[in-house]
């Protein structure tokens, strides 16, 4: 593959260089967090994180570990920039959303630093296309602090089953209610739409459950979580982890081997005025399940 074996003529000037044999794997992953047009990219030696937020209450993270790339170099301790995610996805599929059997679109990403565009080199069948996407000043991101302390409830279940559940819920509902309990109903998803209320219960011994740890009953409603959950689940593989802490409920969808905490915080934002520390917050972390198993060259 040309991009993984060749070095740019002036490679030292780039603060970020990354190559993939198949760009469509990356585009499939990023579609899971594409519920807003703009995203913040945060790169360290551990890999690349793409974060999308909506109204400071929904946060989706796509993690691509450094080992997934055939080439991955970060010249600084961290590199951060904001980008139009819709344009980025269009560039990744510039040769089409699907390819002929036995062919794939190779990708090399290069970023020179603050104020410079993100350069994409895409090659398929000997044809090379160069895309330059203007970058923007990154915004402060919420720190949902996915640490293991103060977690009172934690449930891990297969995302495929959760995706089927969402297809049966009433999508006219303005809220999604999540209930976790050590007793029945254990794990419940509820919507309240035009046709009435709908409840989906998961027993703790269900085949979909990977892990069930609940210490107390907790119910949380979110007015934005439903559509963003659905967006993520339609494009992801792996497991979904729902965790509740004393102050707020957090939901993350990730592959079992994905460890978002390794990247550290990409920015912190103060609590909005007029809001309480007990305000429900939801985060969706879509892991690189589709990209696993591709060793670094």
C-alpha positions as CSV (number, residue, x, y, z in Angstrom):
1,X,0.0,0.0,0.0
2,X,1.7,3.2,-1.2
3,X,0.9,5.5,1.7
4,X,2.1,3.2,4.5
5,X,5.4,2.6,2.8
6,X,6.2,6.1,1.6
7,X,7.1,9.1,3.7
8,X,6.2,12.7,2.8
9,X,9.0,14.7,1.4
10,X,8.8,17.1,4.2
11,X,7.4,14.9,6.9
12,X,9.1,16.7,9.8
13,X,6.9,19.7,9.3
14,X,3.7,17.8,10.1
15,X,2.7,17.6,13.8
16,X,0.3,14.8,12.9
17,X,0.6,12.1,10.3
18,X,-1.6,9.0,10.1
19,X,-2.2,6.3,7.5
20,X,-4.9,3.7,7.0
21,X,-5.2,0.9,4.5
22,X,-9.0,1.3,4.3
23,X,-10.5,4.8,4.8
24,X,-14.0,3.3,4.8
25,X,-13.4,1.7,8.1
26,X,-12.8,5.1,9.6
27,X,-15.8,6.7,7.8
28,X,-18.1,3.9,9.2
29,X,-16.8,4.7,12.7
30,X,-17.3,8.4,12.4
31,X,-20.8,8.1,11.1
32,X,-21.8,6.8,14.5
33,X,-21.0,10.2,16.1
34,X,-22.2,12.3,13.2
35,X,-25.2,14.0,14.8
36,X,-23.6,17.5,14.5
37,X,-21.7,19.0,11.7
38,X,-18.5,19.9,13.6
39,X,-16.2,17.7,15.7
40,X,-13.1,18.3,17.7
41,X,-10.1,16.1,17.0
42,X,-7.6,15.3,19.7
43,X,-4.4,13.3,19.0
44,X,-1.8,12.0,21.3
45,X,0.8,9.2,21.1
46,X,-2.0,6.8,22.2
47,X,-4.2,7.6,19.2
48,X,-6.9,9.8,17.8
49,X,-10.2,10.9,19.5
50,X,-13.0,12.6,17.6
51,X,-15.5,14.3,19.9
52,X,-19.0,15.7,19.0
53,X,-21.1,17.6,21.4
54,X,-24.7,19.0,21.3
55,X,-25.9,21.8,23.7
56,X,-23.3,20.8,26.3
57,X,-25.4,17.8,27.4
58,X,-24.6,15.1,24.8
59,X,-21.1,14.1,24.0
60,X,-20.0,11.3,21.6
61,X,-16.4,10.1,21.3
62,X,-14.9,7.9,18.6
63,X,-11.6,6.5,19.6
64,X,-9.0,5.1,17.2
65,X,-6.0,3.7,18.9
66,X,-2.5,4.2,17.5
67,X,-2.1,0.5,16.8
68,X,-5.0,0.6,14.4
69,X,-3.1,2.8,12.0
70,X,-0.4,1.5,9.7
71,X,1.4,4.8,10.4
72,X,0.8,7.2,13.3
73,X,3.1,10.0,14.4
74,X,2.4,12.9,16.7
75,X,5.3,15.3,17.0
76,X,3.9,17.3,20.0
77,X,2.5,16.1,23.3
78,X,-1.0,16.6,22.0
79,X,-2.6,18.0,18.8
80,X,-6.1,19.5,18.9
81,X,-8.3,21.1,16.2
82,X,-11.9,21.5,15.2
83,X,-13.2,20.3,11.8
84,X,-16.4,20.1,9.8
85,X,-17.3,16.4,10.2
86,X,-19.7,16.4,7.3
87,X,-17.0,17.6,4.9
88,X,-14.5,15.1,6.4
89,X,-16.9,12.2,5.8
90,X,-17.6,13.3,2.3
91,X,-13.8,13.4,1.6
92,X,-13.3,9.9,3.0
93,X,-15.9,8.5,0.6
94,X,-14.9,10.6,-2.4
95,X,-14.3,7.4,-4.4
96,X,-17.8,6.2,-3.4
97,X,-19.4,4.6,-0.3
98,X,-18.5,1.1,-1.6
99,X,-15.6,-0.3,-3.6
100,X,-15.1,-3.2,-6.0
101,X,-14.2,-6.6,-4.4
102,X,-10.5,-6.7,-3.6
103,X,-10.0,-2.9,-3.7
104,X,-10.0,-0.3,-0.9
105,X,-9.3,3.4,-0.5
106,X,-6.0,4.1,1.2
107,X,-5.8,7.2,3.4
108,X,-3.0,9.4,4.7
109,X,-3.8,12.4,7.0
110,X,-1.4,15.2,7.5
111,X,-1.8,18.3,9.7
112,X,0.9,21.0,9.9
113,X,-0.4,22.7,13.0
114,X,-2.5,25.6,14.2
115,X,-4.1,27.6,11.4
116,X,-3.3,25.0,8.7
117,X,-5.8,22.8,6.9
118,X,-6.0,19.1,7.4
119,X,-4.7,17.4,4.3
120,X,-6.1,14.1,3.2
121,X,-4.4,11.9,0.5
122,X,-6.7,9.2,-0.8
123,X,-5.6,6.5,-3.2
124,X,-7.6,3.8,-5.0
125,X,-6.7,1.9,-8.1
126,X,-3.6,4.1,-8.7
127,X,-5.7,7.3,-8.6
128,X,-4.8,9.8,-5.9
129,X,-7.0,12.6,-4.6
130,X,-5.8,15.4,-2.3
131,X,-8.4,17.1,-0.1
132,X,-7.7,20.1,2.1
133,X,-10.1,20.8,4.9
134,X,-9.9,24.1,6.8
135,X,-9.5,23.7,10.6
136,X,-11.0,25.9,13.3
137,X,-10.2,27.0,16.8
138,X,-11.2,24.1,19.1
139,X,-13.9,24.8,21.7
140,X,-13.8,23.7,25.3
141,X,-15.2,20.3,25.8
142,X,-17.2,18.9,28.7
143,X,-15.2,16.6,31.0
144,X,-17.6,13.8,31.8
145,X,-14.9,12.2,34.0
146,X,-15.5,8.5,33.2
147,X,-13.6,7.3,36.2
148,X,-14.3,4.2,38.2
149,X,-15.0,6.0,41.5
150,X,-18.5,6.8,42.7
151,X,-20.1,4.5,40.2
152,X,-23.2,3.1,41.8
153,X,-24.6,1.2,38.7
154,X,-22.9,-0.3,35.7
155,X,-24.5,-2.4,32.9
156,X,-22.7,-3.7,29.8
157,X,-24.9,-5.2,27.1
158,X,-24.6,-6.1,23.4
159,X,-25.2,-3.1,21.1
160,X,-27.0,-5.1,18.5
161,X,-29.8,-5.9,21.0
162,X,-30.0,-2.3,22.1
163,X,-30.3,-1.2,18.5
164,X,-33.3,-3.6,18.0
165,X,-34.9,-2.2,21.1
166,X,-34.7,1.3,19.8
167,X,-36.4,0.3,16.6
168,X,-39.4,-0.7,18.7
169,X,-39.6,2.4,20.9
170,X,-41.8,5.3,20.1
171,X,-39.5,7.8,18.3
172,X,-42.1,10.6,18.7
173,X,-41.2,10.7,22.4
174,X,-39.4,13.8,23.4
175,X,-37.5,12.0,26.2
176,X,-35.8,8.8,26.9
177,X,-36.1,7.4,30.4
178,X,-33.4,4.9,31.6
179,X,-34.0,2.9,34.8
180,X,-31.4,0.8,36.5
181,X,-32.3,-1.2,39.5
182,X,-30.9,-4.2,41.6
183,X,-34.5,-5.6,41.5
184,X,-37.1,-5.8,38.7
185,X,-37.2,-4.3,36.1
186,X,-33.4,-4.3,36.4
187,X,-32.8,-2.3,33.2
188,X,-35.7,-0.5,31.5
189,X,-35.9,1.9,28.5
190,X,-39.1,4.0,28.4
191,X,-40.5,6.5,25.9
192,X,-43.7,8.7,26.2
193,X,-45.0,9.5,22.7
194,X,-48.2,10.4,20.9
195,X,-49.4,6.8,21.0
196,X,-48.8,6.4,24.8
197,X,-45.9,5.1,26.8
198,X,-43.6,2.2,25.9
199,X,-41.3,0.2,28.1
200,X,-38.6,-2.3,27.3
201,X,-37.2,-4.4,30.1
202,X,-34.0,-6.4,30.2
203,X,-33.6,-9.0,32.9
204,X,-30.2,-9.2,34.5
205,X,-29.7,-12.8,33.2
206,X,-30.5,-11.9,29.6
207,X,-28.2,-13.2,26.9
208,X,-27.6,-9.6,25.9
209,X,-26.1,-8.7,29.3
210,X,-22.3,-8.8,29.5
211,X,-22.2,-7.5,33.0
212,X,-24.8,-6.3,35.5
213,X,-23.7,-4.4,38.7
214,X,-26.5,-2.3,40.3
215,X,-26.4,-1.1,43.9
216,X,-29.4,1.2,44.0
217,X,-32.5,2.1,41.9
218,X,-31.9,5.1,39.6
219,X,-34.1,6.7,37.0
220,X,-33.0,9.4,34.6
221,X,-34.6,11.2,31.7
222,X,-32.9,12.9,28.9
223,X,-34.5,15.0,26.1
224,X,-31.7,14.5,23.6
225,X,-30.3,11.0,24.3
226,X,-32.8,9.0,22.2
227,X,-31.9,10.3,18.7
228,X,-28.2,10.3,19.4
229,X,-28.3,6.8,20.8
230,X,-30.0,5.7,17.7
231,X,-27.5,7.5,15.5
232,X,-24.6,5.8,17.2
233,X,-26.1,2.3,17.4
234,X,-27.0,2.3,13.7
235,X,-23.3,2.5,12.8
236,X,-21.4,0.6,15.5
237,X,-20.5,-2.8,16.6
238,X,-19.4,-4.0,20.1
239,X,-21.0,-3.4,23.4
240,X,-22.8,-0.6,25.2
241,X,-22.0,0.3,28.8
242,X,-24.5,2.3,30.9
243,X,-23.0,3.7,34.1
244,X,-24.7,5.8,36.8
245,X,-22.9,7.9,39.4
246,X,-24.3,9.7,42.4
247,X,-24.5,13.1,40.6
248,X,-25.5,12.0,37.1
249,X,-26.1,9.1,34.7
250,X,-23.6,8.5,31.9
251,X,-24.0,6.2,29.0
252,X,-21.2,5.1,26.8
253,X,-21.1,2.7,23.8
254,X,-17.7,1.2,23.3
255,X,-16.0,-2.0,22.3
256,X,-14.7,-4.0,25.2
257,X,-11.1,-3.3,24.5
258,X,-11.6,0.5,24.0
259,X,-10.1,2.6,26.8
260,X,-11.0,6.2,26.3
261,X,-9.5,7.2,29.6
262,X,-6.0,6.7,28.1
263,X,-6.4,9.8,26.1
264,X,-6.9,12.1,29.1
265,X,-9.0,15.2,29.0
266,X,-9.1,17.2,25.8
267,X,-10.6,20.3,27.5
268,X,-12.8,21.3,30.4
269,X,-15.8,23.5,30.5
270,X,-17.4,25.1,33.6
271,X,-21.0,24.2,34.5
272,X,-23.4,26.4,32.5
273,X,-25.0,29.2,34.6
274,X,-28.3,28.2,36.2
275,X,-27.6,24.5,36.0
276,X,-27.2,22.1,38.8
277,X,-24.5,19.5,39.4
278,X,-27.4,17.0,39.5
279,X,-28.5,17.9,36.0
280,X,-28.7,14.7,33.8
281,X,-25.8,14.4,31.4
282,X,-25.4,11.8,28.8
283,X,-22.3,10.8,26.8
284,X,-22.0,8.2,24.0
285,X,-18.5,6.8,23.4
286,X,-18.4,4.8,20.2
287,X,-15.4,2.6,20.2
288,X,-13.2,1.4,17.4
289,X,-14.8,-2.0,17.2
290,X,-14.9,-2.0,13.4
291,X,-11.2,-1.2,13.2
292,X,-9.9,-3.8,15.7
293,X,-7.7,-6.6,14.4
294,X,-5.8,-4.5,11.9
295,X,-2.2,-4.6,13.2
296,X,0.1,-1.7,12.8
297,X,2.5,-2.1,9.9
